[in-house]
Amino acid sequence: MTDSAIADFRVERFIAQRPNDRTAVGTSRPRTGTQADFSQYRPHPWKRLIPLAFSIAVAVVLWIGWLDRDDSSLTPKSGVGYWLGIAGSSLMLLLLLYPLRKRMRSLRIIGTVAFWFRAHMILGAWGAVLILWHANFRLGSINSNVALVAMLVVAASGVFGRYLYGQIHHGLYGRKAVVREILADAEALKGLISANLPVANRAVAQLNAFARLGTAAPDGVLAGLVWLPVISWHGAVARMLLIADARRVIALEGKRLGQSRTDQRRRLAAIADLVTLHVAAVKKAAAFVFYERLFSLWHFLHVPLFFLLVIAAIIHIFAAHFF
């Protein structure tokens, strides 16, 4: 089979595998050729739906409590308000099960690490909500204010950590991403693009330049904050130029060979998908180093913050019951 025939075969197979909504090319994950799974670089709306619904539910409960704070009969010292505080503190204490389960294999009986990761986020969010309801969204004594502020700081830190975690993992509960694996996906895509794009040499040169830029991560978090937008801008420009090249050459070839406009559009759509996925793969590799560095810094700060919260909560409970 000639190189031209192989290229046409690859394009046809890519188009055949590409559903109307342009989701994954394949389901398996070999690291070469068209069989690599590039679906991780495409948005998955359904994966965002559950966290969005959860966030909306938390926001609604907080909003109701805030609006009702003046008319509410809740008091932190007795009745429902008191037990809300006990429940919220208990949920916060259960957060310790996640780091324990990660480090102690003997605790496998209580569930998987993935399960406790989900539970850690859910318990943290609802624990904070219950404690805010317990406080009736008001400040109180010095010790209670310290405990409340510590809880809010830890909750905000947890939300930020959840975002960072999502940036360096394939999906929320998936395995950790690896830079060389992401770049292997980019290489596989580049091979397809160069095989299918009529202006292959120029395309490969642009893709190589972008890949080199994407893997030249600067040191430092502040430098990374500037570097990521630069990578994104370069990726958008490279994608625009490559697709414009492909559109122009495909139109000229189409006239020369008598191809229909439908065939030209299908070929251009396949190449545009490949270019888009390649750019996304390189951008993900570029962002990975920055977010992993930021996640390590966050983890270094989050753990002591949580233990400060535990100490503040113990002092608050002791003062509320004995003074």
DOPARO-645694 format. One record per residue (C-alpha): residue in one letter; x, y, z. Coordinates in nm, 2 decimals, always signed. Layout:
% residues N
<r aa="a" X="X" Y="Y" Z="Z"/>
...
//
This chain:
% residues 323
<r aa="m" X="+0.00" Y="+0.00" Z="+0.00"/>
<r aa="t" X="+0.15" Y="+0.34" Z="-0.10"/>
<r aa="d" X="+0.20" Y="+0.63" Z="+0.15"/>
<r aa="s" X="-0.09" Y="+0.82" Z="-0.01"/>
<r aa="a" X="-0.32" Y="+0.52" Z="+0.02"/>
<r aa="i" X="-0.22" Y="+0.48" Z="+0.39"/>
<r aa="a" X="-0.29" Y="+0.85" Z="+0.45"/>
<r aa="d" X="-0.63" Y="+0.83" Z="+0.29"/>
<r aa="f" X="-0.71" Y="+0.51" Z="+0.49"/>
<r aa="r" X="-0.62" Y="+0.69" Z="+0.81"/>
<r aa="v" X="-0.84" Y="+0.99" Z="+0.73"/>
<r aa="e" X="-1.13" Y="+0.77" Z="+0.64"/>
<r aa="r" X="-1.09" Y="+0.56" Z="+0.96"/>
<r aa="f" X="-1.06" Y="+0.88" Z="+1.17"/>
<r aa="i" X="-1.38" Y="+1.02" Z="+1.01"/>
<r aa="a" X="-1.56" Y="+0.69" Z="+1.06"/>
<r aa="q" X="-1.46" Y="+0.67" Z="+1.42"/>
<r aa="r" X="-1.55" Y="+1.04" Z="+1.49"/>
<r aa="p" X="-1.92" Y="+1.06" Z="+1.59"/>
<r aa="n" X="-2.13" Y="+1.37" Z="+1.53"/>
<r aa="d" X="-2.05" Y="+1.52" Z="+1.86"/>
<r aa="r" X="-1.67" Y="+1.47" Z="+1.80"/>
<r aa="t" X="-1.60" Y="+1.27" Z="+2.12"/>
<r aa="a" X="-1.33" Y="+1.01" Z="+2.16"/>
<r aa="v" X="-1.14" Y="+0.85" Z="+1.87"/>
<r aa="g" X="-1.11" Y="+0.52" Z="+2.05"/>
<r aa="t" X="-1.16" Y="+0.36" Z="+2.38"/>
<r aa="s" X="-0.84" Y="+0.17" Z="+2.43"/>
<r aa="r" X="-0.52" Y="+0.33" Z="+2.53"/>
<r aa="p" X="-0.22" Y="+0.21" Z="+2.33"/>
<r aa="r" X="+0.04" Y="+0.48" Z="+2.29"/>
<r aa="t" X="+0.09" Y="+0.48" Z="+1.92"/>
<r aa="g" X="-0.09" Y="+0.56" Z="+1.60"/>
<r aa="t" X="-0.46" Y="+0.62" Z="+1.57"/>
<r aa="q" X="-0.54" Y="+0.38" Z="+1.85"/>
<r aa="a" X="-0.44" Y="+0.62" Z="+2.13"/>
<r aa="d" X="-0.73" Y="+0.75" Z="+2.34"/>
<r aa="f" X="-0.73" Y="+1.13" Z="+2.29"/>
<r aa="s" X="-1.08" Y="+1.18" Z="+2.46"/>
<r aa="q" X="-0.92" Y="+1.32" Z="+2.77"/>
<r aa="y" X="-0.83" Y="+1.64" Z="+2.58"/>
<r aa="r" X="-1.20" Y="+1.70" Z="+2.48"/>
<r aa="p" X="-1.45" Y="+1.84" Z="+2.72"/>
<r aa="h" X="-1.70" Y="+1.60" Z="+2.88"/>
<r aa="p" X="-2.01" Y="+1.80" Z="+2.98"/>
<r aa="w" X="-2.16" Y="+1.51" Z="+3.18"/>
<r aa="k" X="-1.85" Y="+1.49" Z="+3.40"/>
<r aa="r" X="-1.91" Y="+1.85" Z="+3.50"/>
<r aa="l" X="-2.28" Y="+1.81" Z="+3.56"/>
<r aa="i" X="-2.26" Y="+1.63" Z="+3.90"/>
<r aa="p" X="-2.01" Y="+1.87" Z="+4.05"/>
<r aa="l" X="-2.22" Y="+2.16" Z="+3.92"/>
<r aa="a" X="-2.54" Y="+2.02" Z="+4.07"/>
<r aa="f" X="-2.36" Y="+1.96" Z="+4.40"/>
<r aa="s" X="-2.22" Y="+2.32" Z="+4.41"/>
<r aa="i" X="-2.57" Y="+2.46" Z="+4.33"/>
<r aa="a" X="-2.72" Y="+2.25" Z="+4.61"/>
<r aa="v" X="-2.46" Y="+2.38" Z="+4.86"/>
<r aa="a" X="-2.51" Y="+2.74" Z="+4.74"/>
<r aa="v" X="-2.89" Y="+2.72" Z="+4.77"/>
<r aa="v" X="-2.87" Y="+2.58" Z="+5.13"/>
<r aa="l" X="-2.62" Y="+2.86" Z="+5.23"/>
<r aa="w" X="-2.84" Y="+3.12" Z="+5.06"/>
<r aa="i" X="-3.15" Y="+3.01" Z="+5.25"/>
<r aa="g" X="-2.96" Y="+3.01" Z="+5.58"/>
<r aa="w" X="-2.82" Y="+3.36" Z="+5.51"/>
<r aa="l" X="-3.17" Y="+3.50" Z="+5.42"/>
<r aa="d" X="-3.33" Y="+3.35" Z="+5.73"/>
<r aa="r" X="-3.05" Y="+3.44" Z="+5.97"/>
<r aa="d" X="-3.25" Y="+3.73" Z="+6.13"/>
<r aa="d" X="-3.58" Y="+3.54" Z="+6.17"/>
<r aa="s" X="-3.43" Y="+3.20" Z="+6.25"/>
<r aa="s" X="-3.48" Y="+3.06" Z="+6.60"/>
<r aa="l" X="-3.15" Y="+2.87" Z="+6.58"/>
<r aa="t" X="-2.91" Y="+2.92" Z="+6.86"/>
<r aa="p" X="-2.57" Y="+2.75" Z="+6.89"/>
<r aa="k" X="-2.62" Y="+2.68" Z="+7.26"/>
<r aa="s" X="-2.92" Y="+2.46" Z="+7.25"/>
<r aa="g" X="-3.18" Y="+2.27" Z="+7.04"/>
<r aa="v" X="-3.13" Y="+2.22" Z="+6.67"/>
<r aa="g" X="-2.86" Y="+2.48" Z="+6.64"/>
<r aa="y" X="-2.65" Y="+2.30" Z="+6.90"/>
<r aa="w" X="-2.69" Y="+1.96" Z="+6.72"/>
<r aa="l" X="-2.60" Y="+2.12" Z="+6.39"/>
<r aa="g" X="-2.27" Y="+2.22" Z="+6.54"/>
<r aa="i" X="-2.21" Y="+1.86" Z="+6.67"/>
<r aa="a" X="-2.30" Y="+1.72" Z="+6.32"/>
<r aa="g" X="-2.08" Y="+1.96" Z="+6.14"/>
<r aa="s" X="-1.79" Y="+1.90" Z="+6.37"/>
<r aa="s" X="-1.83" Y="+1.52" Z="+6.33"/>
<r aa="l" X="-1.83" Y="+1.55" Z="+5.95"/>
<r aa="m" X="-1.51" Y="+1.76" Z="+5.97"/>
<r aa="l" X="-1.35" Y="+1.50" Z="+6.19"/>
<r aa="l" X="-1.44" Y="+1.23" Z="+5.94"/>
<r aa="l" X="-1.22" Y="+1.41" Z="+5.69"/>
<r aa="l" X="-0.92" Y="+1.24" Z="+5.86"/>
<r aa="l" X="-1.03" Y="+0.91" Z="+5.72"/>
<r aa="y" X="-0.92" Y="+1.00" Z="+5.37"/>
<r aa="p" X="-0.55" Y="+1.06" Z="+5.45"/>
<r aa="l" X="-0.55" Y="+0.76" Z="+5.69"/>
<r aa="r" X="-0.70" Y="+0.54" Z="+5.41"/>
<r aa="k" X="-0.44" Y="+0.66" Z="+5.17"/>
<r aa="r" X="-0.15" Y="+0.56" Z="+5.39"/>
<r aa="m" X="-0.28" Y="+0.25" Z="+5.57"/>
<r aa="r" X="-0.35" Y="-0.06" Z="+5.36"/>
<r aa="s" X="-0.51" Y="-0.22" Z="+5.67"/>
<r aa="l" X="-0.80" Y="+0.02" Z="+5.63"/>
<r aa="r" X="-0.90" Y="-0.13" Z="+5.29"/>
<r aa="i" X="-1.21" Y="-0.28" Z="+5.46"/>
<r aa="i" X="-1.37" Y="+0.07" Z="+5.50"/>
<r aa="g" X="-1.36" Y="+0.14" Z="+5.12"/>
<r aa="t" X="-1.13" Y="+0.25" Z="+4.84"/>
<r aa="v" X="-0.91" Y="+0.55" Z="+4.82"/>
<r aa="a" X="-1.13" Y="+0.69" Z="+4.54"/>
<r aa="f" X="-1.44" Y="+0.65" Z="+4.75"/>
<r aa="w" X="-1.28" Y="+0.84" Z="+5.04"/>
<r aa="f" X="-1.16" Y="+1.11" Z="+4.81"/>
<r aa="r" X="-1.52" Y="+1.17" Z="+4.70"/>
<r aa="a" X="-1.63" Y="+1.15" Z="+5.06"/>
<r aa="h" X="-1.36" Y="+1.39" Z="+5.18"/>
<r aa="m" X="-1.49" Y="+1.66" Z="+4.94"/>
<r aa="i" X="-1.86" Y="+1.60" Z="+5.02"/>
<r aa="l" X="-1.81" Y="+1.58" Z="+5.40"/>
<r aa="g" X="-1.59" Y="+1.89" Z="+5.40"/>
<r aa="a" X="-1.85" Y="+2.10" Z="+5.21"/>
<r aa="w" X="-2.15" Y="+1.99" Z="+5.41"/>
<r aa="g" X="-1.96" Y="+2.01" Z="+5.74"/>
<r aa="a" X="-1.88" Y="+2.37" Z="+5.66"/>
<r aa="v" X="-2.25" Y="+2.43" Z="+5.57"/>
<r aa="l" X="-2.38" Y="+2.28" Z="+5.90"/>
<r aa="i" X="-2.13" Y="+2.48" Z="+6.11"/>
<r aa="l" X="-2.24" Y="+2.80" Z="+5.94"/>
<r aa="w" X="-2.60" Y="+2.71" Z="+6.01"/>
<r aa="h" X="-2.50" Y="+2.63" Z="+6.37"/>
<r aa="a" X="-2.35" Y="+2.98" Z="+6.40"/>
<r aa="n" X="-2.66" Y="+3.12" Z="+6.23"/>
<r aa="f" X="-2.42" Y="+3.31" Z="+6.00"/>
<r aa="r" X="-2.31" Y="+3.54" Z="+6.28"/>
<r aa="l" X="-2.00" Y="+3.60" Z="+6.48"/>
<r aa="g" X="-1.99" Y="+3.51" Z="+6.85"/>
<r aa="s" X="-1.72" Y="+3.48" Z="+7.12"/>
<r aa="i" X="-1.35" Y="+3.51" Z="+7.04"/>
<r aa="n" X="-1.29" Y="+3.13" Z="+7.05"/>
<r aa="s" X="-1.59" Y="+3.06" Z="+6.83"/>
<r aa="n" X="-1.49" Y="+3.32" Z="+6.58"/>
<r aa="v" X="-1.14" Y="+3.17" Z="+6.56"/>
<r aa="a" X="-1.29" Y="+2.83" Z="+6.50"/>
<r aa="l" X="-1.53" Y="+2.97" Z="+6.24"/>
<r aa="v" X="-1.26" Y="+3.15" Z="+6.05"/>
<r aa="a" X="-1.03" Y="+2.85" Z="+6.06"/>
<r aa="m" X="-1.31" Y="+2.63" Z="+5.92"/>
<r aa="l" X="-1.38" Y="+2.88" Z="+5.63"/>
<r aa="v" X="-1.01" Y="+2.90" Z="+5.54"/>
<r aa="v" X="-0.98" Y="+2.52" Z="+5.53"/>
<r aa="a" X="-1.30" Y="+2.49" Z="+5.32"/>
<r aa="a" X="-1.17" Y="+2.76" Z="+5.07"/>
<r aa="s" X="-0.84" Y="+2.58" Z="+5.06"/>
<r aa="g" X="-1.02" Y="+2.25" Z="+4.99"/>
<r aa="v" X="-1.20" Y="+2.40" Z="+4.70"/>
<r aa="f" X="-0.88" Y="+2.54" Z="+4.55"/>
<r aa="g" X="-0.71" Y="+2.20" Z="+4.60"/>
<r aa="r" X="-0.99" Y="+2.03" Z="+4.43"/>
<r aa="y" X="-0.94" Y="+2.25" Z="+4.12"/>
<r aa="l" X="-0.56" Y="+2.18" Z="+4.12"/>
<r aa="y" X="-0.62" Y="+1.81" Z="+4.16"/>
<r aa="g" X="-0.84" Y="+1.81" Z="+3.85"/>
<r aa="q" X="-0.57" Y="+1.98" Z="+3.65"/>
<r aa="i" X="-0.31" Y="+1.70" Z="+3.71"/>
<r aa="h" X="-0.54" Y="+1.40" Z="+3.68"/>
<r aa="h" X="-0.72" Y="+1.23" Z="+3.40"/>
<r aa="g" X="-1.07" Y="+1.30" Z="+3.53"/>
<r aa="l" X="-1.15" Y="+1.37" Z="+3.89"/>
<r aa="y" X="-1.08" Y="+1.02" Z="+4.03"/>
<r aa="g" X="-0.85" Y="+0.89" Z="+3.76"/>
<r aa="r" X="-0.48" Y="+0.81" Z="+3.77"/>
<r aa="k" X="-0.23" Y="+1.08" Z="+3.77"/>
<r aa="a" X="-0.12" Y="+1.22" Z="+3.44"/>
<r aa="v" X="+0.24" Y="+1.19" Z="+3.32"/>
<r aa="v" X="+0.40" Y="+1.45" Z="+3.10"/>
<r aa="r" X="+0.57" Y="+1.20" Z="+2.87"/>
<r aa="e" X="+0.24" Y="+1.01" Z="+2.83"/>
<r aa="i" X="+0.07" Y="+1.33" Z="+2.72"/>
<r aa="l" X="+0.35" Y="+1.42" Z="+2.48"/>
<r aa="a" X="+0.33" Y="+1.06" Z="+2.34"/>
<r aa="d" X="-0.03" Y="+1.14" Z="+2.25"/>
<r aa="a" X="+0.09" Y="+1.46" Z="+2.09"/>
<r aa="e" X="+0.34" Y="+1.27" Z="+1.89"/>
<r aa="a" X="+0.08" Y="+1.02" Z="+1.77"/>
<r aa="l" X="-0.14" Y="+1.30" Z="+1.66"/>
<r aa="k" X="+0.14" Y="+1.48" Z="+1.49"/>
<r aa="g" X="+0.21" Y="+1.17" Z="+1.29"/>
<r aa="l" X="-0.15" Y="+1.16" Z="+1.17"/>
<r aa="i" X="-0.15" Y="+1.53" Z="+1.09"/>
<r aa="s" X="+0.16" Y="+1.51" Z="+0.88"/>
<r aa="a" X="+0.03" Y="+1.21" Z="+0.70"/>
<r aa="n" X="-0.30" Y="+1.38" Z="+0.62"/>
<r aa="l" X="-0.21" Y="+1.74" Z="+0.57"/>
<r aa="p" X="-0.11" Y="+1.84" Z="+0.21"/>
<r aa="v" X="+0.14" Y="+2.09" Z="+0.35"/>
<r aa="a" X="+0.30" Y="+1.84" Z="+0.58"/>
<r aa="n" X="+0.65" Y="+1.98" Z="+0.62"/>
<r aa="r" X="+0.53" Y="+2.33" Z="+0.72"/>
<r aa="a" X="+0.27" Y="+2.17" Z="+0.95"/>
<r aa="v" X="+0.53" Y="+1.95" Z="+1.13"/>
<r aa="a" X="+0.77" Y="+2.24" Z="+1.17"/>
<r aa="q" X="+0.50" Y="+2.45" Z="+1.34"/>
<r aa="l" X="+0.38" Y="+2.17" Z="+1.56"/>
<r aa="n" X="+0.74" Y="+2.09" Z="+1.66"/>
<r aa="a" X="+0.80" Y="+2.46" Z="+1.75"/>
<r aa="f" X="+0.48" Y="+2.47" Z="+1.96"/>
<r aa="a" X="+0.57" Y="+2.14" Z="+2.13"/>
<r aa="r" X="+0.92" Y="+2.28" Z="+2.22"/>
<r aa="l" X="+0.77" Y="+2.59" Z="+2.36"/>
<r aa="g" X="+0.51" Y="+2.39" Z="+2.56"/>
<r aa="t" X="+0.77" Y="+2.18" Z="+2.73"/>
<r aa="a" X="+1.00" Y="+2.46" Z="+2.83"/>
<r aa="a" X="+0.84" Y="+2.52" Z="+3.17"/>
<r aa="p" X="+0.99" Y="+2.81" Z="+3.36"/>
<r aa="d" X="+1.08" Y="+2.77" Z="+3.73"/>
<r aa="g" X="+0.85" Y="+2.93" Z="+3.99"/>
<r aa="v" X="+0.48" Y="+2.97" Z="+4.03"/>
<r aa="l" X="+0.46" Y="+3.34" Z="+3.93"/>
<r aa="a" X="+0.66" Y="+3.27" Z="+3.61"/>
<r aa="g" X="+0.42" Y="+2.99" Z="+3.54"/>
<r aa="l" X="+0.12" Y="+3.22" Z="+3.57"/>
<r aa="v" X="+0.26" Y="+3.43" Z="+3.29"/>
<r aa="w" X="+0.38" Y="+3.14" Z="+3.09"/>
<r aa="l" X="+0.05" Y="+2.95" Z="+3.06"/>
<r aa="p" X="-0.14" Y="+3.23" Z="+2.88"/>
<r aa="v" X="+0.15" Y="+3.27" Z="+2.64"/>
<r aa="i" X="+0.13" Y="+2.89" Z="+2.56"/>
<r aa="s" X="-0.25" Y="+2.92" Z="+2.51"/>
<r aa="w" X="-0.21" Y="+3.21" Z="+2.28"/>
<r aa="h" X="+0.07" Y="+3.04" Z="+2.07"/>
<r aa="g" X="-0.15" Y="+2.73" Z="+2.05"/>
<r aa="a" X="-0.45" Y="+2.93" Z="+1.92"/>
<r aa="v" X="-0.23" Y="+3.10" Z="+1.66"/>
<r aa="a" X="-0.07" Y="+2.77" Z="+1.55"/>
<r aa="r" X="-0.41" Y="+2.60" Z="+1.52"/>
<r aa="m" X="-0.55" Y="+2.89" Z="+1.32"/>
<r aa="l" X="-0.25" Y="+2.90" Z="+1.07"/>
<r aa="l" X="-0.25" Y="+2.52" Z="+1.02"/>
<r aa="i" X="-0.62" Y="+2.50" Z="+0.96"/>
<r aa="a" X="-0.61" Y="+2.80" Z="+0.72"/>
<r aa="d" X="-0.32" Y="+2.63" Z="+0.53"/>
<r aa="a" X="-0.52" Y="+2.30" Z="+0.51"/>
<r aa="r" X="-0.84" Y="+2.48" Z="+0.40"/>
<r aa="r" X="-0.65" Y="+2.66" Z="+0.12"/>
<r aa="v" X="-0.47" Y="+2.36" Z="-0.01"/>
<r aa="i" X="-0.77" Y="+2.13" Z="+0.01"/>
<r aa="a" X="-0.98" Y="+2.38" Z="-0.19"/>
<r aa="l" X="-0.71" Y="+2.39" Z="-0.46"/>
<r aa="e" X="-0.68" Y="+2.01" Z="-0.47"/>
<r aa="g" X="-1.05" Y="+1.97" Z="-0.47"/>
<r aa="k" X="-1.09" Y="+2.19" Z="-0.78"/>
<r aa="r" X="-0.80" Y="+2.00" Z="-0.95"/>
<r aa="l" X="-0.94" Y="+1.65" Z="-0.87"/>
<r aa="g" X="-1.30" Y="+1.74" Z="-0.90"/>
<r aa="q" X="-1.38" Y="+1.66" Z="-0.53"/>
<r aa="s" X="-1.72" Y="+1.76" Z="-0.40"/>
<r aa="r" X="-1.75" Y="+2.03" Z="-0.13"/>
<r aa="t" X="-1.88" Y="+1.77" Z="+0.11"/>
<r aa="d" X="-1.57" Y="+1.56" Z="+0.07"/>
<r aa="q" X="-1.35" Y="+1.87" Z="+0.12"/>
<r aa="r" X="-1.54" Y="+1.97" Z="+0.43"/>
<r aa="r" X="-1.50" Y="+1.62" Z="+0.57"/>
<r aa="r" X="-1.13" Y="+1.61" Z="+0.51"/>
<r aa="l" X="-1.09" Y="+1.96" Z="+0.66"/>
<r aa="a" X="-1.29" Y="+1.86" Z="+0.96"/>
<r aa="a" X="-1.08" Y="+1.56" Z="+1.02"/>
<r aa="i" X="-0.76" Y="+1.76" Z="+1.00"/>
<r aa="a" X="-0.90" Y="+2.04" Z="+1.22"/>
<r aa="d" X="-0.99" Y="+1.78" Z="+1.48"/>
<r aa="l" X="-0.63" Y="+1.64" Z="+1.47"/>
<r aa="v" X="-0.47" Y="+1.98" Z="+1.50"/>
<r aa="t" X="-0.71" Y="+2.08" Z="+1.78"/>
<r aa="l" X="-0.63" Y="+1.77" Z="+1.98"/>
<r aa="h" X="-0.25" Y="+1.81" Z="+1.92"/>
<r aa="v" X="-0.26" Y="+2.16" Z="+2.05"/>
<r aa="a" X="-0.47" Y="+2.06" Z="+2.35"/>
<r aa="a" X="-0.23" Y="+1.77" Z="+2.43"/>
<r aa="v" X="+0.08" Y="+2.00" Z="+2.43"/>
<r aa="k" X="-0.11" Y="+2.26" Z="+2.64"/>
<r aa="k" X="-0.20" Y="+2.00" Z="+2.89"/>
<r aa="a" X="+0.16" Y="+1.88" Z="+2.91"/>
<r aa="a" X="+0.27" Y="+2.25" Z="+2.96"/>
<r aa="a" X="+0.01" Y="+2.31" Z="+3.23"/>
<r aa="f" X="+0.08" Y="+1.98" Z="+3.41"/>
<r aa="v" X="+0.42" Y="+2.09" Z="+3.54"/>
<r aa="f" X="+0.29" Y="+2.42" Z="+3.67"/>
<r aa="y" X="-0.02" Y="+2.27" Z="+3.84"/>
<r aa="e" X="+0.18" Y="+1.99" Z="+3.99"/>
<r aa="r" X="+0.42" Y="+2.24" Z="+4.14"/>
<r aa="l" X="+0.13" Y="+2.45" Z="+4.27"/>
<r aa="f" X="-0.05" Y="+2.14" Z="+4.41"/>
<r aa="s" X="+0.26" Y="+2.04" Z="+4.61"/>
<r aa="l" X="+0.27" Y="+2.39" Z="+4.76"/>
<r aa="w" X="-0.10" Y="+2.38" Z="+4.84"/>
<r aa="h" X="-0.07" Y="+2.04" Z="+5.00"/>
<r aa="f" X="+0.22" Y="+2.16" Z="+5.22"/>
<r aa="l" X="-0.01" Y="+2.44" Z="+5.35"/>
<r aa="h" X="-0.34" Y="+2.26" Z="+5.36"/>
<r aa="v" X="-0.25" Y="+1.99" Z="+5.60"/>
<r aa="p" X="-0.13" Y="+2.22" Z="+5.89"/>
<r aa="l" X="-0.43" Y="+2.44" Z="+5.83"/>
<r aa="f" X="-0.66" Y="+2.15" Z="+5.89"/>
<r aa="f" X="-0.48" Y="+2.06" Z="+6.21"/>
<r aa="l" X="-0.51" Y="+2.42" Z="+6.33"/>
<r aa="l" X="-0.88" Y="+2.39" Z="+6.26"/>
<r aa="v" X="-0.90" Y="+2.07" Z="+6.47"/>
<r aa="i" X="-0.72" Y="+2.25" Z="+6.76"/>
<r aa="a" X="-0.95" Y="+2.56" Z="+6.73"/>
<r aa="a" X="-1.26" Y="+2.34" Z="+6.73"/>
<r aa="i" X="-1.15" Y="+2.15" Z="+7.04"/>
<r aa="i" X="-1.08" Y="+2.47" Z="+7.22"/>
<r aa="h" X="-1.42" Y="+2.61" Z="+7.11"/>
<r aa="i" X="-1.61" Y="+2.30" Z="+7.22"/>
<r aa="f" X="-1.43" Y="+2.29" Z="+7.56"/>
<r aa="a" X="-1.50" Y="+2.66" Z="+7.62"/>
<r aa="a" X="-1.87" Y="+2.63" Z="+7.52"/>
<r aa="h" X="-1.93" Y="+2.34" Z="+7.76"/>
<r aa="f" X="-1.72" Y="+2.44" Z="+8.06"/>
<r aa="f" X="-1.73" Y="+2.82" Z="+8.07"/>
//
